């Protein structure tokens, strides 16, 4: 009998449980439990003996969720019913009954759970999640050189994490030895079945700084060797409206927008490995008619900007490779918003879409190439300043200026562009930042309003 599998709990969470035999009838069990709405995320490590019906261990909330409790828990195992029932717990643990589900795979990599009474439950994805809580110690979100995200919790001399990527999902529990000049963390790790890889072993690493881990030994095929702590904030860009302030077209205008959102942040930039760093560039959807199907709109018309064009939700992550709490890291982690405005005449939408794709590619390539070319050793404040000045400001503005917009446009009027850049420092100290762009050219004058919501 074995507990390994995916379970649904009556606290609304999905629990990925791994059970391995340690010999002599002893089993060690680890889990990761999460709610899709990120209300909580927790890890567990415990053990039971064959022939006995109680699983005893410790549980810890980790910062993929918003709650931050921990405690002991005892569960009764019912192998015949493939279930677990809580007998007692400390720390305010909410769940009390777990039922094993069946995994079903569908084309294109989609996987669902078939649970009693609730078929087709999707498995939450493994994208970066902004930290639900952070502390002035090792607790927080870390990024590894194995492309994993690690949600770490430090409690006195204990350290636990949940780590995941598109290829692996693991739990670690260990102790912190501070007897030497550099803290050393030793413990065990175990893959859990959110992903297909199921290995386990021991792991030892040091923390030479409070924002860096370096692996010293590992067994079981553990892949990561370096981790950097990052700070993160949830950011939502919302462009609300476009107002036609001026038009020289007697019949009125048919405006549309290209929107680009450019991140120079820890999701792509590692200051200790700039050659493998990159900018992250996203674009709103569509070209012609992406704001409205109405035509010949007069001066004073206000158009609501659809979410598909003007909304962007992300985690802004401090640059990796340095202290995420330092001013120069926060001041030089950026989100840029680039808007190009057009007025439709006789161009084809296909031509406009091709031009938009080309500009997106140019921005991505140029910003990334400039990041790579910096290649500093060591990284200092001068390098950070160059990233801010050359990558974020000059490159974006120059690319728009140099891009031959009329090489693919026949008659649609290019009204103009606007660029705004916001640092992590600016955004983390605000709950909302108003946006007000005035995009003007020879043929028209548009006012675009919106906001950035933080948190």
Secondary structure, 3 states (H helix, E strand, C coil): CCCCEEEEECCCCEEEEEEEEEECCEEEEEEEEECCCCCCEEEEEEEEECCCCEEEEEEEECCCCCCCCEEEEEEEEECCCCEEEEEEECCCCCCCEEEEEEEEECHHHCEEEEECCEEEEECCCCCCCCCCCCCCCCCEEEEECCCCEEEEEEECCEEEEEEECCCCEEEEEEEEECCCCCEEEEEEEEECCCCCCCCEEEEEEEEEECCEEEEEEECCCCCCCEEEEECEEEEEEEEEEEEEEEECCCCCECEEEEEEEEEECCCCCECCCHHHCCCEEEECCCCCCCCCCCCCECCCCEEECCHHHHEEEEEEECCECCCCCCHHHHHCCEEEEEEEEEECCCCCHHHHHHHHHHHHHHHHHHHHHHHHHHCCCCCCHHHHHHHHHHHHHHHHHHHHHHCCHHHCCCCCEEEEEEEEEEEHHHHHCCCEEEEEEEEECCCEEEEEEEEEEEC
